[in-house]
Amino acid sequence: MERDSDPAPPAGAGLSVREVVVTFGGIRALEGVSVDVSPGEVLGVIGPNGAGKTTLFNVICGFVRPQSGTLSWRGQPMARVHADRLASLGIARTLQGVGLFGGLTVLENVMAGAQRFRRTWLVSAMLGLPGSDLDERRLRERALGALARVGCEDVVDRLPGTLPYAVQKRVSLARALVCDPELLMLDEPAGGLDARELTDLGELIGSLGSSIAVMLVDHHMDFVVSVCDRVVVLDFGRVIADGEPATVQQDPRVLEAYLGREAQEGDALAPTGAEDADN
């Protein structure tokens, strides 16, 4: 697939979040949070409801401004990054739901995610000016490629509302992948999926290759452990654990955060189906 013309990132550069603090009405949603994500790494961010997981995502995406702390991407500061510029930076995010446009076909939804590659102005496309047809064909081919990558090439002309939820989630992922991201942020990707669909999603994430860093928030512990190289655990806005999934599962602080003070040291962390209540 054609790559954006942005300069190549420095070797080993990825996302770096340092000592980020976010306060809502006197309540600290994030307190000195530091997180790194390297190219090719799949990082899981987990924690009890209200731990600050979605707030952290929103800070990275420019929806929430931290009171203090720094962010850098590809070795460059991410100061005052606006959400509408994320794709041009090589960052894509899915939503907790599917966030698809109900009145557009699957193909049109995914093409909407490829706008960073548009060579002509939207007005030119609407008026059918020279060059717009070629541009449209290129975006269509890119979208078809992304849909094939997630196994949805047979539903391109369908409306999202006519598809099973698991297929809609794949279409949403295709819309994120079509912008050719270097950092893919997945917000509750496992929500609403059954065991077989979770296995398929895990295989898809594993197939993304070493060029894409993946950062995902989810509370299906078994899914997170199976797909992530590393896990960061938040509790009350603080990082309480950071390491390999199997090690993090047995961390006493993590057990206490999830299971309460009566959790015994040898207990295994149980999966939870509760919905995330972060702001």
Backbone as JSON, one array per atom type, in Angstrom:
{
  "sequence": "MERDSDPAPPAGAGLSVREVVVTFGGIRALEGVSVDVSPGEVLGVIGPNGAGKTTLFNVICGFVRPQSGTLSWRGQPMARVHADRLASLGIARTLQGVGLFGGLTVLENVMAGAQRFRRTWLVSAMLGLPGSDLDERRLRERALGALARVGCEDVVDRLPGTLPYAVQKRVSLARALVCDPELLMLDEPAGGLDARELTDLGELIGSLGSSIAVMLVDHHMDFVVSVCDRVVVLDFGRVIADGEPATVQQDPRVLEAYLGREAQEGDALAPTGAEDADN",
  "N": [[0.84, -1.2, 0.0], [0.39, 2.26, -0.64], [2.43, 4.67, 0.9], [2.31, 7.45, 3.17], [3.75, 10.7, 2.58], [5.19, 11.69, 4.69], [8.19, 12.28, 6.67], [10.3, 9.5, 7.48], [10.02, 7.87, 10.64], [12.32, 8.16, 13.42], [14.58, 5.44, 14.12], [13.24, 3.02, 16.24], [11.58, 4.83, 17.47], [8.45, 5.74, 18.93], [5.37, 6.02, 20.58], [5.38, 8.15, 23.36], [4.42, 8.82, 26.57], [4.57, 11.01, 29.22], [4.46, 11.52, 32.63], [1.77, 12.48, 32.85], [-0.92, 14.48, 33.87], [-4.32, 14.75, 34.58], [-7.14, 16.56, 35.44], [-10.48, 16.61, 36.51], [-12.79, 18.77, 37.54], [-11.58, 18.96, 40.1], [-11.11, 16.33, 40.67], [-8.68, 13.91, 40.19], [-8.14, 12.37, 37.28], [-6.06, 11.23, 35.89], [-2.89, 10.67, 37.17], [0.2, 11.57, 37.05], [0.9, 9.77, 34.93], [2.83, 7.59, 32.98], [3.63, 6.16, 29.91], [4.85, 4.0, 27.36], [4.89, 3.09, 23.9], [6.12, 0.96, 21.52], [7.19, 0.62, 18.05], [5.62, -2.07, 16.37], [4.83, -3.3, 18.69], [2.27, -4.7, 20.77], [0.31, -3.26, 23.01], [-1.52, -3.54, 25.95], [-3.92, -1.73, 27.81], [-5.28, -1.78, 30.89], [-7.63, -1.98, 33.66], [-9.68, -1.35, 36.59], [-13.16, -0.19, 36.41], [-13.39, 3.29, 35.8], [-10.72, 3.79, 36.12], [-9.16, 5.37, 34.5], [-8.53, 4.75, 31.9], [-9.84, 5.3, 29.38], [-9.66, 8.05, 29.49], [-6.89, 8.4, 29.25], [-6.54, 7.52, 26.59], [-8.02, 9.55, 25.35], [-6.48, 11.79, 25.91], [-4.15, 11.27, 24.41], [-5.25, 11.36, 21.88], [-5.99, 13.98, 21.61], [-8.44, 14.9, 22.5], [-8.73, 15.56, 25.13], [-7.1, 17.89, 27.19], [-4.16, 17.73, 29.0], [-3.33, 18.77, 32.35], [-0.69, 18.84, 33.05], [2.49, 17.4, 32.05], [3.98, 15.52, 29.3], [3.81, 14.58, 25.8], [5.09, 12.57, 23.17], [5.65, 11.7, 19.76], [7.0, 9.57, 17.4], [9.45, 10.6, 18.03], [9.02, 13.33, 18.16], [7.61, 16.24, 19.76], [4.19, 16.13, 20.9], [2.5, 18.48, 21.11], [-0.46, 20.21, 21.67], [-1.96, 18.79, 19.74], [-4.51, 18.28, 17.4], [-7.55, 16.43, 17.14], [-8.43, 16.04, 14.51], [-6.13, 15.91, 13.06], [-4.87, 13.58, 13.51], [-4.79, 11.35, 11.74], [-3.07, 12.26, 9.72], [-0.73, 12.23, 11.08], [-0.21, 9.61, 11.28], [-1.7, 8.12, 13.08], [-4.38, 6.18, 14.18], [-7.69, 5.57, 15.41], [-10.13, 3.43, 16.86], [-13.56, 3.37, 18.01], [-15.47, 2.82, 21.1], [-17.94, 1.73, 20.42], [-19.11, 1.13, 17.15], [-19.24, 3.31, 15.46], [-19.92, 3.87, 12.78], [-21.18, 5.32, 9.72], [-24.51, 5.32, 9.22], [-25.97, 5.82, 6.87], [-24.27, 5.45, 4.77], [-22.62, 3.19, 2.54], [-20.72, 0.19, 3.32], [-18.26, 0.29, 1.93], [-18.1, 3.05, 1.35], [-17.98, 4.07, 3.93], [-15.44, 3.16, 4.74], [-13.82, 4.36, 2.83], [-14.09, 6.97, 3.7], [-12.31, 7.04, 5.76], [-9.91, 7.27, 4.52], [-9.09, 9.77, 3.79], [-6.74, 11.2, 4.13], [-5.15, 10.57, 2.03], [-6.23, 11.77, -0.15], [-5.9, 13.54, -3.15], [-7.06, 15.61, -4.49], [-9.17, 18.5, -4.01], [-12.17, 18.34, -2.02], [-14.34, 19.75, -3.13], [-13.66, 19.76, -5.82], [-14.0, 17.07, -6.4], [-16.75, 16.83, -6.03], [-17.69, 18.38, -8.1], [-16.77, 17.04, -10.23], [-14.31, 17.64, -11.47], [-11.26, 17.68, -13.52], [-9.0, 15.05, -12.73], [-10.25, 14.32, -10.36], [-11.73, 11.95, -10.67], [-9.75, 9.96, -10.98], [-8.53, 10.19, -8.49], [-10.63, 9.39, -6.85], [-10.88, 6.72, -7.61], [-8.46, 5.69, -6.69], [-8.76, 5.99, -3.91], [-10.9, 4.29, -3.56], [-9.78, 1.8, -4.27], [-7.89, 1.57, -2.26], [-9.56, 1.42, -0.03], [-10.95, -0.96, -0.6], [-8.86, -2.75, -0.39], [-8.28, -2.56, 2.36], [-10.65, -3.57, 3.45], [-10.58, -6.18, 2.47], [-8.44, -7.07, 3.93], [-9.48, -7.38, 6.47], [-11.32, -9.31, 6.05], [-13.79, -8.6, 4.92], [-14.57, -8.2, 2.3], [-16.78, -9.05, 0.93], [-19.0, -7.59, 1.62], [-19.16, -5.01, 0.72], [-21.06, -3.32, -0.48], [-23.13, -3.18, 1.27], [-25.25, -1.7, 3.83], [-24.19, -0.56, 7.05], [-25.98, -1.14, 9.19], [-27.29, -3.44, 8.43], [-25.69, -5.54, 8.95], [-24.17, -8.16, 10.95], [-23.1, -7.52, 14.35], [-20.4, -8.15, 14.92], [-19.25, -8.1, 12.39], [-19.62, -5.44, 11.73], [-17.81, -4.36, 13.56], [-15.43, -5.21, 12.42], [-15.48, -3.78, 10.04], [-15.26, -1.21, 11.06], [-12.67, -1.4, 12.04], [-11.32, -1.74, 9.62], [-11.71, 0.79, 8.54], [-10.05, 2.26, 10.19], [-7.57, 1.1, 9.58], [-7.25, 1.77, 6.91], [-6.09, 4.22, 6.64], [-3.49, 3.72, 6.82], [-1.98, 3.45, 9.35], [0.66, 4.08, 11.78], [0.43, 3.89, 14.43], [-2.06, 2.2, 16.0], [-4.97, 2.59, 17.72], [-7.1, 0.94, 19.78], [-10.23, 0.94, 21.1], [-11.9, -0.78, 23.4], [-12.06, -3.21, 21.72], [-12.95, -5.84, 21.89], [-15.49, -5.83, 22.84], [-18.79, -7.06, 22.95], [-18.33, -9.31, 21.4], [-18.27, -12.84, 20.64], [-16.69, -15.95, 21.75], [-15.47, -17.22, 19.52], [-15.33, -15.1, 17.72], [-13.65, -13.41, 19.13], [-11.28, -14.86, 19.01], [-10.77, -14.72, 16.26], [-10.41, -11.95, 16.03], [-8.13, -11.6, 17.59], [-6.25, -13.01, 16.04], [-6.25, -11.39, 13.79], [-5.21, -8.96, 14.8], [-2.7, -9.89, 15.48], [-1.68, -10.27, 12.95], [-0.91, -7.86, 11.95], [1.7, -7.03, 11.78], [5.18, -5.89, 12.09], [5.42, -3.19, 11.7], [3.41, -1.65, 12.73], [2.38, -0.14, 15.68], [0.32, -1.16, 18.32], [-2.16, -0.12, 20.52], [-4.31, -0.97, 22.98], [-7.4, -0.74, 24.76], [-9.13, -2.71, 26.96], [-11.35, -4.86, 28.86], [-11.58, -7.56, 28.85], [-9.9, -9.87, 30.19], [-8.74, -12.36, 29.46], [-8.62, -12.14, 26.7], [-6.92, -9.9, 26.4], [-4.53, -10.86, 27.53], [-3.93, -12.84, 25.69], [-3.33, -11.51, 23.3], [-1.6, -9.37, 23.71], [1.71, -8.0, 23.98], [2.67, -6.67, 26.13], [1.42, -5.31, 29.2], [-0.2, -2.58, 30.72], [-1.38, -1.48, 33.78], [-3.9, 0.49, 35.15], [-5.06, 2.25, 38.03], [-7.23, 4.18, 39.82], [-6.25, 6.36, 38.36], [-3.5, 6.05, 38.35], [-0.46, 4.37, 37.34], [-0.14, 1.09, 38.2], [1.05, -1.27, 37.55], [3.25, -2.71, 35.14], [4.18, -4.67, 32.57], [4.98, -8.02, 31.34], [2.12, -9.9, 30.29], [1.48, -12.35, 31.78], [2.94, -12.01, 34.11], [1.92, -9.62, 35.14], [-0.7, -10.4, 35.67], [-0.47, -11.79, 38.06], [0.35, -9.94, 39.88], [0.19, -8.59, 43.1], [-0.9, -6.03, 43.6], [-2.47, -5.6, 41.38], [-4.3, -7.7, 41.59], [-5.59, -6.9, 43.93], [-6.71, -4.48, 43.1], [-8.59, -5.33, 41.21], [-10.05, -7.42, 42.48], [-10.45, -6.79, 45.1], [-9.63, -6.24, 48.58], [-9.63, -8.69, 49.79], [-8.61, -10.52, 48.1], [-6.54, -13.25, 47.54], [-3.03, -13.94, 47.55], [-2.25, -15.94, 45.69], [-4.28, -16.11, 43.84], [-5.79, -16.22, 40.56], [-6.31, -13.71, 38.13], [-9.55, -12.89, 37.33], [-11.58, -12.77, 34.32], [-13.52, -9.92, 33.4], [-16.78, -8.67, 32.65], [-17.82, -6.2, 32.84], [-18.86, -2.91, 31.85], [-16.77, -0.25, 30.73], [-16.38, 2.7, 32.57], [-15.03, 5.06, 32.28], [-14.29, 8.59, 31.91]],
  "CA": [[0.0, 0.0, 0.0], [1.12, 3.52, -0.77], [2.69, 5.3, 2.18], [2.27, 8.9, 3.21], [5.04, 11.3, 2.26], [5.85, 12.2, 5.89], [9.51, 11.7, 6.89], [10.3, 8.26, 8.25], [10.31, 8.11, 12.04], [13.61, 7.66, 13.86], [14.57, 4.03, 14.49], [12.86, 2.75, 17.61], [10.67, 5.86, 18.0], [7.05, 5.38, 18.98], [4.62, 6.94, 21.42], [5.89, 8.3, 24.72], [3.6, 9.65, 27.46], [5.39, 11.24, 30.4], [3.99, 12.23, 33.82], [0.56, 13.21, 32.47], [-1.92, 14.73, 34.92], [-5.6, 15.27, 34.1], [-8.07, 16.8, 36.54], [-11.85, 17.0, 36.17], [-13.51, 19.29, 38.7], [-10.89, 18.66, 41.34], [-10.81, 14.9, 40.75], [-7.57, 13.56, 39.29], [-8.42, 11.18, 36.46], [-4.74, 10.68, 35.63], [-1.95, 11.29, 38.11], [1.59, 11.23, 36.77], [0.93, 8.55, 34.13], [3.85, 7.46, 31.94], [3.43, 4.95, 29.1], [5.54, 3.97, 26.08], [4.49, 2.06, 22.95], [7.14, 0.88, 20.48], [6.74, 0.04, 16.78], [5.47, -3.51, 16.36], [4.39, -3.79, 19.99], [0.85, -4.66, 21.11], [0.23, -2.88, 24.42], [-2.85, -3.5, 26.53], [-4.13, -0.86, 28.97], [-6.42, -2.33, 31.6], [-7.86, -1.44, 34.99], [-11.09, -1.33, 36.98], [-13.95, 0.93, 35.91], [-13.01, 4.58, 36.35], [-9.28, 3.83, 36.4], [-8.52, 6.4, 33.68], [-8.08, 4.17, 30.63], [-10.35, 6.08, 28.25], [-9.08, 9.4, 29.61], [-5.56, 8.33, 28.66], [-6.74, 7.5, 25.14], [-8.5, 10.86, 24.9], [-5.34, 12.71, 25.96], [-3.29, 10.97, 23.26], [-5.94, 11.74, 20.64], [-6.24, 15.42, 21.56], [-9.78, 15.26, 22.97], [-8.57, 16.08, 26.49], [-5.83, 18.55, 27.41], [-3.66, 17.47, 30.36], [-2.86, 19.93, 33.12], [0.78, 18.81, 32.99], [3.03, 16.22, 31.4], [4.35, 15.67, 27.88], [3.62, 13.46, 24.88], [5.87, 12.66, 21.94], [5.33, 10.68, 18.76], [8.07, 9.46, 16.42], [10.55, 11.45, 18.48], [8.65, 14.74, 18.12], [6.58, 16.59, 20.75], [2.8, 16.17, 20.48], [1.88, 19.59, 21.82], [-1.67, 20.79, 21.06], [-2.4, 18.02, 18.57], [-5.96, 18.23, 17.26], [-8.03, 15.1, 16.74], [-8.59, 15.92, 13.06], [-4.82, 15.77, 12.45], [-4.27, 12.31, 13.91], [-4.51, 10.49, 10.57], [-1.9, 12.78, 9.01], [0.43, 11.88, 11.89], [-0.05, 8.17, 11.27], [-2.38, 7.56, 14.25], [-5.8, 5.89, 13.94], [-8.38, 5.09, 16.61], [-11.51, 2.97, 16.78], [-14.38, 3.79, 19.15], [-15.99, 1.72, 21.89], [-18.94, 1.11, 19.57], [-18.55, 0.98, 15.81], [-19.07, 4.66, 14.92], [-20.07, 3.9, 11.33], [-22.24, 6.17, 9.2], [-25.58, 4.41, 8.82], [-26.48, 6.1, 5.54], [-23.23, 5.16, 3.78], [-22.28, 1.77, 2.41], [-19.47, -0.23, 3.96], [-17.14, 0.83, 1.15], [-18.05, 4.51, 1.53], [-17.5, 4.31, 5.29], [-14.0, 2.95, 4.8], [-13.21, 5.42, 2.02], [-14.06, 8.19, 4.52], [-11.12, 6.99, 6.6], [-8.7, 7.38, 3.69], [-9.03, 11.13, 3.26], [-5.37, 11.74, 4.17], [-4.53, 10.27, 0.74], [-6.92, 12.49, -1.23], [-5.0, 14.47, -3.84], [-7.84, 16.74, -4.99], [-10.09, 19.07, -3.04], [-13.49, 17.72, -2.01], [-15.2, 20.48, -4.06], [-13.33, 19.27, -7.15], [-14.63, 15.77, -6.56], [-18.19, 17.02, -6.14], [-17.97, 18.98, -9.41], [-16.24, 16.17, -11.27], [-13.23, 18.31, -12.19], [-10.17, 16.77, -13.93], [-8.19, 14.48, -11.66], [-11.04, 13.82, -9.24], [-12.11, 10.55, -10.91], [-8.59, 9.13, -10.67], [-8.37, 10.25, -7.05], [-11.68, 8.57, -6.27], [-10.55, 5.32, -7.86], [-7.37, 5.33, -5.79], [-9.31, 5.84, -2.57], [-11.73, 3.09, -3.59], [-8.89, 0.64, -4.26], [-7.31, 1.49, -0.92], [-10.61, 0.95, 0.88], [-11.19, -2.37, -0.9], [-7.73, -3.49, 0.18], [-8.44, -2.63, 3.82], [-11.77, -4.48, 3.73], [-10.09, -7.54, 2.23], [-7.52, -7.4, 5.01], [-10.25, -7.8, 7.65], [-12.26, -10.34, 5.63], [-15.12, -8.02, 4.67], [-14.67, -7.8, 0.9], [-18.06, -9.48, 0.36], [-20.12, -6.77, 2.12], [-18.8, -3.62, 0.41], [-22.22, -2.53, -0.89], [-24.16, -3.25, 2.31], [-25.29, -0.66, 4.86], [-23.72, -1.15, 8.3], [-27.07, -1.62, 10.03], [-27.78, -4.74, 7.97], [-24.63, -6.51, 9.2], [-23.96, -8.57, 12.35], [-22.25, -6.58, 15.1], [-18.99, -8.51, 14.77], [-18.81, -7.65, 11.07], [-19.51, -3.99, 11.84], [-16.56, -4.07, 14.25], [-14.35, -5.4, 11.45], [-15.53, -2.64, 9.12], [-14.69, -0.09, 11.81], [-11.21, -1.62, 12.05], [-10.84, -1.46, 8.26], [-11.68, 2.25, 8.37], [-8.84, 2.74, 10.86], [-6.39, 0.6, 8.89], [-7.14, 2.3, 5.56], [-5.24, 5.41, 6.65], [-2.11, 3.25, 6.9], [-1.42, 4.01, 10.59], [1.82, 3.52, 12.46], [-0.1, 3.59, 15.76], [-3.48, 1.86, 15.95], [-5.53, 2.62, 19.06], [-8.35, 0.18, 19.77], [-10.99, 1.19, 22.32], [-12.83, -1.89, 23.65], [-12.27, -3.95, 20.48], [-13.56, -7.14, 22.14], [-16.84, -5.66, 23.35], [-19.89, -7.6, 22.18], [-17.91, -10.43, 20.55], [-18.25, -14.14, 21.29], [-15.36, -16.56, 21.86], [-14.89, -17.44, 18.19], [-15.03, -13.79, 17.14], [-12.47, -12.92, 19.83], [-10.13, -15.56, 18.45], [-10.53, -14.13, 14.94], [-9.87, -10.6, 16.23], [-6.75, -11.75, 18.06], [-5.42, -13.39, 14.89], [-6.14, -10.21, 12.93], [-4.27, -8.04, 15.44], [-1.39, -10.5, 15.36], [-1.21, -10.25, 11.57], [-0.66, -6.49, 11.5], [3.11, -6.91, 11.43], [6.08, -5.16, 12.97], [5.47, -1.75, 11.41], [2.31, -0.96, 13.4], [2.23, -0.25, 17.13], [-1.09, -1.27, 18.69], [-2.46, 0.19, 21.92], [-5.73, -1.28, 23.13], [-8.06, -0.74, 26.06], [-10.19, -3.7, 27.04], [-11.38, -5.5, 30.17], [-11.6, -9.0, 28.7], [-8.53, -10.19, 30.57], [-8.2, -13.47, 28.69], [-8.3, -11.61, 25.37], [-5.74, -9.03, 26.52], [-3.36, -11.71, 27.77], [-3.63, -13.64, 24.5], [-2.89, -10.72, 22.13], [-0.68, -8.26, 24.03], [3.1, -8.26, 24.37], [2.9, -6.02, 27.42], [0.19, -4.78, 29.78], [-0.12, -1.53, 31.72], [-2.59, -1.47, 34.6], [-4.21, 1.74, 35.82], [-6.02, 2.22, 39.12], [-7.4, 5.54, 40.34], [-5.44, 7.3, 37.59], [-2.07, 5.79, 38.49], [0.06, 3.11, 36.83], [0.23, 0.22, 39.32], [1.82, -2.4, 37.05], [3.66, -2.59, 33.74], [5.06, -5.79, 32.28], [4.41, -9.1, 30.55], [0.78, -10.23, 30.78], [1.44, -13.4, 32.79], [3.48, -11.45, 35.35], [0.98, -8.62, 35.62], [-1.86, -11.12, 36.19], [-0.22, -12.27, 39.41], [0.81, -8.84, 40.72], [-0.75, -8.39, 44.22], [-1.6, -4.74, 43.47], [-3.49, -5.78, 40.35], [-5.32, -8.56, 42.19], [-6.35, -6.09, 44.88], [-7.49, -3.49, 42.36], [-9.71, -5.99, 40.54], [-10.81, -8.36, 43.28], [-10.67, -6.29, 46.44], [-8.56, -6.52, 49.55], [-9.65, -10.07, 50.26], [-7.97, -11.39, 47.11], [-5.36, -13.91, 48.09], [-1.85, -13.75, 46.72], [-2.11, -16.92, 44.62], [-5.45, -16.14, 42.97], [-5.64, -15.76, 39.18], [-7.21, -12.6, 37.81], [-10.7, -13.35, 36.55], [-12.1, -11.86, 33.32], [-14.7, -9.15, 33.78], [-17.6, -8.25, 31.52], [-18.41, -4.89, 33.12], [-18.55, -1.86, 30.88], [-15.85, 0.78, 31.18], [-17.11, 3.93, 32.91], [-14.11, 6.2, 32.25], [-14.73, 9.8, 31.2]],
  "C": [[0.87, 1.25, 0.0], [1.27, 4.17, 0.58], [2.6, 6.81, 2.06], [3.67, 9.45, 3.01], [5.75, 11.89, 3.47], [7.23, 11.57, 6.04], [9.41, 10.44, 7.73], [10.65, 8.55, 9.7], [11.69, 7.58, 12.41], [13.5, 6.2, 14.29], [14.21, 3.89, 15.97], [11.88, 3.75, 18.19], [9.24, 5.34, 17.96], [6.31, 6.45, 19.74], [5.21, 6.96, 22.82], [4.99, 9.27, 25.48], [4.37, 9.78, 28.77], [4.68, 12.11, 31.44], [2.74, 13.08, 33.53], [-0.41, 13.28, 33.65], [-3.16, 15.33, 34.28], [-6.55, 15.38, 35.29], [-9.42, 17.23, 36.0], [-12.54, 17.46, 37.45], [-12.89, 18.94, 40.04], [-10.57, 17.2, 41.53], [-9.73, 14.56, 39.74], [-7.87, 12.26, 38.57], [-7.14, 10.47, 36.08], [-3.75, 11.42, 36.52], [-0.53, 10.79, 37.85], [1.75, 9.97, 35.95], [2.01, 8.63, 33.05], [3.68, 6.12, 31.24], [4.24, 5.09, 27.82], [4.96, 2.85, 25.22], [5.48, 2.09, 21.8], [6.57, 0.31, 19.19], [6.71, -1.48, 16.85], [4.98, -4.12, 17.65], [2.87, -3.71, 20.11], [0.76, -4.44, 22.62], [-1.22, -2.86, 24.86], [-2.88, -2.56, 27.72], [-5.4, -1.32, 29.66], [-6.54, -1.66, 32.96], [-9.34, -1.47, 35.31], [-11.83, -0.15, 36.36], [-13.52, 2.22, 36.6], [-11.52, 4.73, 36.6], [-8.55, 4.91, 35.61], [-8.11, 5.94, 32.3], [-8.54, 5.0, 29.44], [-9.84, 7.51, 28.29], [-7.69, 9.44, 29.0], [-5.65, 8.31, 27.14], [-7.12, 8.88, 24.63], [-7.41, 11.92, 24.96], [-4.46, 12.51, 24.73], [-3.92, 11.48, 21.97], [-6.3, 13.22, 20.57], [-7.63, 15.84, 21.99], [-9.75, 15.89, 24.35], [-7.19, 16.68, 26.63], [-5.35, 18.29, 28.83], [-3.23, 18.77, 31.04], [-1.33, 20.0, 33.12], [1.21, 17.49, 32.37], [3.3, 16.47, 29.93], [4.02, 14.4, 27.11], [4.53, 13.67, 23.69], [5.53, 11.48, 21.06], [6.4, 10.71, 17.68], [9.21, 10.43, 16.75], [10.27, 12.94, 18.49], [7.56, 15.05, 19.13], [5.19, 16.6, 20.14], [2.07, 17.27, 21.27], [0.69, 20.11, 21.02], [-2.05, 20.09, 19.75], [-3.92, 17.98, 18.55], [-6.37, 16.87, 16.7], [-8.11, 14.95, 15.23], [-7.25, 15.82, 12.33], [-4.18, 14.42, 12.75], [-3.88, 11.46, 12.72], [-3.26, 10.95, 9.84], [-0.61, 12.48, 9.78], [0.7, 10.37, 11.88], [-0.67, 7.48, 12.48], [-3.85, 7.37, 13.9], [-6.4, 5.29, 15.2], [-9.75, 4.55, 16.25], [-12.23, 3.4, 18.05], [-14.89, 2.58, 19.91], [-17.1, 0.99, 21.15], [-18.32, 0.87, 18.2], [-18.37, 2.33, 15.13], [-19.18, 4.76, 13.42], [-21.24, 4.79, 10.93], [-23.33, 5.27, 8.61], [-26.08, 4.6, 7.41], [-25.48, 5.85, 4.42], [-23.0, 3.66, 3.7], [-20.99, 1.47, 3.17], [-18.27, 0.37, 3.24], [-17.01, 2.32, 1.36], [-17.57, 4.86, 2.93], [-15.99, 4.19, 5.37], [-13.26, 3.99, 3.96], [-13.11, 6.72, 2.81], [-12.83, 8.22, 5.42], [-9.83, 7.19, 5.84], [-8.46, 8.79, 3.18], [-7.63, 11.74, 3.29], [-4.66, 11.52, 2.84], [-5.22, 10.97, -0.43], [-5.99, 13.53, -1.83], [-5.73, 15.7, -4.37], [-8.76, 17.24, -3.89], [-11.45, 18.39, -3.15], [-14.43, 18.4, -2.99], [-14.94, 20.01, -5.49], [-13.98, 17.93, -7.42], [-16.13, 15.91, -6.76], [-18.57, 17.56, -7.52], [-17.45, 18.13, -10.56], [-15.14, 16.79, -12.09], [-12.12, 17.32, -12.53], [-9.33, 16.31, -12.75], [-9.0, 13.87, -10.53], [-11.44, 12.37, -9.42], [-10.97, 9.6, -10.56], [-8.38, 9.06, -9.17], [-9.39, 9.34, -6.37], [-11.39, 7.08, -6.46], [-9.44, 4.85, -6.93], [-7.88, 5.1, -4.37], [-10.16, 4.57, -2.48], [-10.86, 1.83, -3.51], [-8.26, 0.46, -2.88], [-8.32, 0.94, 0.07], [-10.91, -0.53, 0.66], [-10.08, -3.24, -0.32], [-7.85, -3.64, 1.69], [-9.56, -3.58, 4.2], [-11.37, -5.94, 3.5], [-9.19, -8.0, 3.38], [-8.25, -7.89, 6.26], [-11.34, -8.82, 7.3], [-13.66, -9.85, 5.36], [-15.31, -7.61, 3.22], [-16.0, -8.17, 0.27], [-19.24, -8.64, 0.83], [-19.95, -5.3, 1.74], [-20.01, -2.75, 0.08], [-23.34, -2.54, 0.14], [-24.12, -2.01, 3.19], [-24.91, -1.29, 6.19], [-24.82, -1.77, 9.14], [-27.62, -2.97, 9.63], [-26.8, -5.86, 8.29], [-24.61, -6.94, 10.66], [-22.96, -7.64, 13.04], [-20.77, -6.88, 14.91], [-18.44, -8.05, 13.43], [-18.69, -6.12, 11.06], [-18.21, -3.6, 12.54], [-15.37, -4.22, 13.3], [-14.31, -4.25, 10.45], [-14.94, -1.4, 9.78], [-13.17, -0.19, 11.87], [-10.62, -1.33, 10.68], [-10.75, 0.04, 8.02], [-10.48, 2.86, 9.08], [-7.59, 2.32, 10.1], [-6.18, 1.27, 7.53], [-6.27, 3.56, 5.51], [-3.78, 5.05, 6.86], [-1.41, 3.74, 8.16], [-0.13, 3.34, 11.02], [1.5, 3.25, 13.92], [-1.6, 3.38, 15.63], [-3.99, 1.75, 17.37], [-6.93, 2.0, 19.03], [-9.04, 0.33, 21.12], [-12.07, 0.13, 22.46], [-13.09, -2.72, 22.38], [-13.01, -5.27, 20.68], [-15.01, -7.05, 22.6], [-17.9, -6.23, 22.42], [-19.56, -8.79, 21.31], [-17.94, -11.73, 21.34], [-16.85, -14.74, 21.21], [-14.7, -16.76, 20.5], [-14.48, -16.12, 17.56], [-13.82, -13.16, 17.83], [-11.2, -13.57, 19.3], [-9.76, -14.98, 17.09], [-9.9, -12.74, 15.07], [-8.43, -10.67, 16.69], [-5.81, -12.12, 16.93], [-5.21, -12.2, 13.96], [-5.13, -9.21, 13.49], [-2.84, -8.59, 15.32], [-0.81, -10.45, 13.96], [-0.79, -8.87, 11.09], [0.81, -6.23, 11.2], [3.88, -5.99, 12.35], [6.11, -3.66, 12.74], [4.41, -0.96, 12.17], [2.38, -1.22, 14.9], [0.73, -0.28, 17.43], [-1.22, -0.99, 20.18], [-3.95, -0.05, 22.1], [-6.16, -1.21, 24.58], [-9.14, -1.81, 26.01], [-10.19, -4.3, 28.43], [-11.69, -6.99, 30.07], [-10.17, -9.5, 28.94], [-7.94, -11.32, 29.73], [-7.83, -13.05, 27.28], [-7.03, -10.78, 25.41], [-4.47, -9.86, 26.67], [-2.94, -12.44, 26.5], [-3.03, -12.82, 23.36], [-1.78, -9.72, 22.44], [0.71, -8.76, 24.4], [3.37, -7.74, 25.77], [1.58, -5.42, 27.89], [0.53, -3.7, 30.8], [-1.44, -1.5, 32.47], [-2.72, -0.13, 35.3], [-5.19, 1.48, 36.96], [-6.05, 3.6, 39.76], [-6.43, 6.51, 39.67], [-3.94, 7.12, 37.68], [-1.69, 4.47, 37.83], [0.5, 2.27, 38.02], [1.01, -1.01, 38.87], [2.11, -2.2, 35.58], [4.61, -3.75, 33.46], [4.39, -6.83, 31.41], [3.08, -9.53, 31.15], [0.75, -11.25, 31.91], [1.94, -12.9, 34.14], [2.5, -10.47, 35.98], [-0.25, -9.28, 36.25], [-1.7, -11.51, 37.66], [0.27, -11.18, 40.37], [-0.21, -8.58, 41.84], [-1.53, -7.08, 44.11], [-2.71, -4.83, 42.44], [-4.64, -6.63, 40.87], [-6.2, -7.76, 43.14], [-7.24, -5.09, 44.16], [-8.73, -4.12, 41.74], [-10.63, -6.74, 41.49], [-11.07, -7.89, 44.71], [-9.6, -6.77, 47.4], [-8.55, -7.96, 50.04], [-9.05, -11.05, 49.26], [-6.71, -11.99, 47.7], [-4.23, -13.9, 47.06], [-1.77, -14.71, 45.54], [-3.26, -16.94, 43.64], [-5.1, -15.69, 41.57], [-6.68, -14.7, 38.91], [-8.33, -13.08, 36.9], [-11.11, -12.33, 35.53], [-13.32, -11.12, 33.85], [-15.46, -8.7, 32.56], [-18.2, -6.88, 31.74], [-18.0, -3.88, 32.11], [-17.65, -0.83, 31.51], [-16.62, 2.07, 31.42], [-16.21, 5.13, 32.91], [-14.75, 7.37, 31.54], [-13.7, 10.19, 30.17]]
}
